[in-house]
């Protein structure tokens, strides 16, 4: 098990952030919520995060762009992407760049649990 118990949830839809945070907390994790990839990257608290759960499509920086920015900065955090429109191209890019999982919205609790159990 990972030594840090913090999952950062990044989604521009507040209702999705809240629902996902309830699910992740019920699985025993602490959570931090962010309305955008930019907010997360600017938070100054990335080093203690065990995993990121991020929407793919968001205004401004997308989840995939955030993933690339982290990788370019030498930060390879596990990322679980969630998307209402996860095409095979998006799925392949995310997983190819090291994402842990790509899940469809609405998020299945069992699938999310399985992804987090791999940490």
C-alpha positions as CSV (number, residue, x, y, z in Angstrom):
1,X,0.0,0.0,0.0
2,X,1.1,3.5,-0.8
3,X,2.5,5.5,2.2
4,X,0.5,8.6,1.3
5,X,-3.3,8.3,1.5
6,X,-4.3,11.4,-0.4
7,X,-6.1,11.4,-3.8
8,X,-6.5,14.6,-5.7
9,X,-9.7,14.8,-7.6
10,X,-9.7,17.2,-10.5
11,X,-13.0,17.9,-12.4
12,X,-14.6,21.1,-13.6
13,X,-18.1,19.7,-12.7
14,X,-18.7,20.3,-9.0
15,X,-21.2,17.5,-8.7
16,X,-18.8,15.0,-10.2
17,X,-16.0,16.2,-7.8
18,X,-18.3,15.8,-4.8
19,X,-19.7,12.4,-5.9
20,X,-16.2,11.1,-6.7
21,X,-14.8,12.4,-3.4
22,X,-17.5,10.6,-1.4
23,X,-16.7,7.3,-3.2
24,X,-13.0,7.7,-2.7
25,X,-13.4,8.6,1.0
26,X,-15.6,5.5,1.4
27,X,-12.7,3.5,0.2
28,X,-10.5,4.8,3.0
29,X,-8.6,7.6,1.2
30,X,-8.2,11.3,2.0
31,X,-9.1,13.6,-0.8
32,X,-8.4,17.1,-2.1
33,X,-10.6,18.7,-4.7
34,X,-9.7,21.0,-7.6
35,X,-11.9,22.6,-10.2
36,X,-9.1,22.7,-12.8
37,X,-5.8,21.2,-13.8
38,X,-4.3,24.6,-13.4
39,X,-5.6,24.8,-9.8
40,X,-4.0,21.4,-9.0
41,X,-0.6,22.3,-10.6
42,X,-0.5,25.6,-8.7
43,X,-1.5,24.1,-5.3
44,X,2.0,23.4,-4.0
45,X,0.9,20.1,-2.4
46,X,1.7,17.6,-5.2
47,X,4.5,15.8,-3.4
48,X,2.2,14.1,-0.8
49,X,-0.4,12.9,-3.3
50,X,-0.7,9.2,-3.9
51,X,-2.9,9.4,-6.9
52,X,-4.8,11.8,-9.2
53,X,-8.3,11.2,-10.4
54,X,-8.9,13.6,-13.3
55,X,-11.5,14.4,-15.9
56,X,-10.1,14.3,-19.4
57,X,-12.1,17.2,-21.0
58,X,-12.0,20.4,-19.0
59,X,-11.9,24.1,-20.0
60,X,-8.4,25.4,-20.1
61,X,-5.9,22.6,-19.6
62,X,-7.2,19.1,-20.3
63,X,-6.4,16.1,-18.1
64,X,-4.0,14.8,-20.8
65,X,-2.2,18.1,-21.0
66,X,-1.8,18.1,-17.2
67,X,-0.4,14.6,-17.4
68,X,2.1,15.7,-19.9
69,X,3.1,18.7,-17.9
70,X,3.7,16.6,-14.8
71,X,5.8,14.1,-16.8
72,X,7.8,16.9,-18.4
73,X,8.5,18.1,-14.8
74,X,9.7,14.7,-13.7
75,X,6.5,13.9,-11.8
76,X,5.1,10.5,-12.6
77,X,2.0,10.2,-10.3
78,X,-0.5,7.5,-10.9
79,X,-3.5,9.0,-12.7
80,X,-7.0,7.6,-13.0
81,X,-8.8,9.4,-15.9
82,X,-12.6,9.7,-15.9
83,X,-14.5,10.8,-19.0
84,X,-18.0,10.8,-20.4
85,X,-16.4,10.6,-23.9
86,X,-13.3,8.4,-23.6
87,X,-12.4,7.6,-27.2
88,X,-10.0,4.8,-28.0
89,X,-7.4,7.5,-29.0
90,X,-7.7,9.2,-25.6
91,X,-7.6,5.9,-23.8
92,X,-4.5,4.8,-25.7
93,X,-2.7,8.2,-25.2
94,X,-3.5,8.2,-21.4
95,X,-2.5,4.6,-20.8
96,X,0.6,5.0,-23.1
97,X,1.8,7.9,-21.0
98,X,1.4,5.9,-17.8
99,X,-2.2,6.4,-16.6
100,X,-3.4,3.8,-14.2
101,X,-6.9,3.5,-15.6
102,X,-9.4,5.2,-17.9
103,X,-13.0,5.0,-16.6
104,X,-16.2,6.1,-18.1
105,X,-18.7,8.4,-16.4
106,X,-20.7,7.7,-14.4
107,X,-17.9,6.0,-12.5
108,X,-18.5,2.5,-11.4
109,X,-17.6,2.1,-7.7
110,X,-16.1,-1.4,-8.2
111,X,-13.9,-0.3,-11.1
112,X,-12.7,2.7,-9.1
113,X,-11.9,0.5,-6.1
114,X,-9.9,-1.9,-8.3
115,X,-7.9,0.9,-9.7
116,X,-7.1,2.3,-6.3
117,X,-6.2,-1.1,-4.9
118,X,-3.3,-1.3,-7.3
119,X,-1.5,1.5,-5.5
